[in-house]
Amino acid sequence: MAHYGICPISIAPLRSTPSNRSEMLSQLLFGEVVEILELKGRQWVKVRCCNDNFVAWMAVNQLKALTPAESERYQTHFAYSLELFQPAMASDHFLPLTLGARLPNFDGMRFELCETMYTFSGQAVFPEKIEATPEFVVKLARRYLHAPYLWGGRSPMGIDAPGLTQMVYRMAGFDIPREAHRQLALGETVDFVEQALPGDLAFFENRFNRINHTGIVLPDGQIIHASGRVRIDNFDHFGIFNEELGRYTHHLRVIKRLPMRRTAAPARPVEVAEPALKQVELF
């Protein structure tokens, strides 16, 4: 029988080997579920992230064990936090949550994790209520502006380029892979940069022709991406031009488009869960 676990803390590192000194490859955010693949001693466990199949090591004491039935429930009944930072309040403590954290069994005001009840007063959105539009993707991406770059990061406390694109698209309804070169396999190719539309994914290569960077296309020939910090730069058929440095910093390989509703009319308000207001214009 498969064994599962859930992240009960704000952010937990996922590492390349079972050691606190090893490279951080990614992170789990609060409420994300993993399958347990292997135990090493009493301190480490190899896990597979249930949404993107990413495999890495994490500390046992940063995971709560789940039964398969609990795992199914936590993966199907939740909301995403839309707040940059927002505390959840339990009876005897506060838990800081970041943008993209999952609120298991959320009812609009409260949620439950492993028999602990929390009150959450911020904005949240239920996956089944999300209508993926380029406008929604762009607004989500802008929420991360100025977040510091962190290799392996997936939160406003620190995030890398594919972490940014994964988190934005995940909250918009697309479970895309963790690594940039795997994200490249998604969607349809946009033949010319002049045909790129807001919300498209752009991929960039290093001097060895390997995909090493990605970002989200914005209107007016711009792109949002994580390089030093989450920033907006100019973007053309050569790649990303950093005006502060006065040079191109990333060489464009290809642009991909995921299926989203595109219309000239304003998008309808996204239904979010908020104690005092159910229908609001996001952000």
C-alpha positions, 0 to 999 in steps of 0.5 A: 500500500502506498504511503503519503504525507502532507507539508504541515509547515510554511515551507519545507526544502526538498533536497538532492540527497538525505542531508541538510548540507545538500542542494535544495532542488525545490520546496513544498508549501503548506498543504502540498501532498507527497507520496513516500518512496523510501525511508533512510534512517529516522530522519530522511524520506524520499518523496514524489510530489503528487502534482508534478512527480518531482522526486527529492529528499526531505526531513521526516519531521517536516512531514505529516503522514497520511492514509491513502484516503486522507491523501485523496481528500487533501488533494481534491478539497482545498483552496489556494491562498492568494495572499502574499503573506497571511497568518492562519490562526489555530487555538494556540499558535499562528502559522505564516502562509505564503502565496500558493499555499493550500488550505485543506477542506477550506470553507471560506473561513476555516480549514483543517489539517491533521485534526488541527483547525485554522482560521484564515481571513485572507483571499483564497480561490478554489481550483474548480472556480478558476477560469484560466485567462491570460489576464489572470496569469499576468495578475498572479505573476505580478504578485511575485514582483521583487521576490528574491531569486532563490535556487529551488524556491517556490514562494515570495520568500525566494523563487527561481524561474521555473518555480515562478512559472510553475506556481503561477500556472498551477494557481491558474489551473495548470499542473505543469512540471517543476523544471524548465526543460520539462515545461518546454514540452507543454503547449503549442509553439509560437512561431514568431515573437511578434505573435506572442501573447500575454500569458505565453511561456518563453524559454531561454538557453545557455551557451551549451544550448540547454534550456536554463530559464523561463518567463511569462510574456506580458503585454507591450513587449515585456516579460516577467521572470526571476533573475536576481529577483522577480522582475519585468524586462524588455523582450524580443526575438533575441531574448531578454534585454536588461536595461540596467545592465544595458545588454541581453541576459538570456537568449530566446529558444522558443515560445509556447502557448497553453490553452486558455480562454482569450477574449477581447471582453473583460474577464468575469470576476474570479470567484474567491473565498473571502468571509465577507465577500464571495464575488470580487475582482481579483487584486 
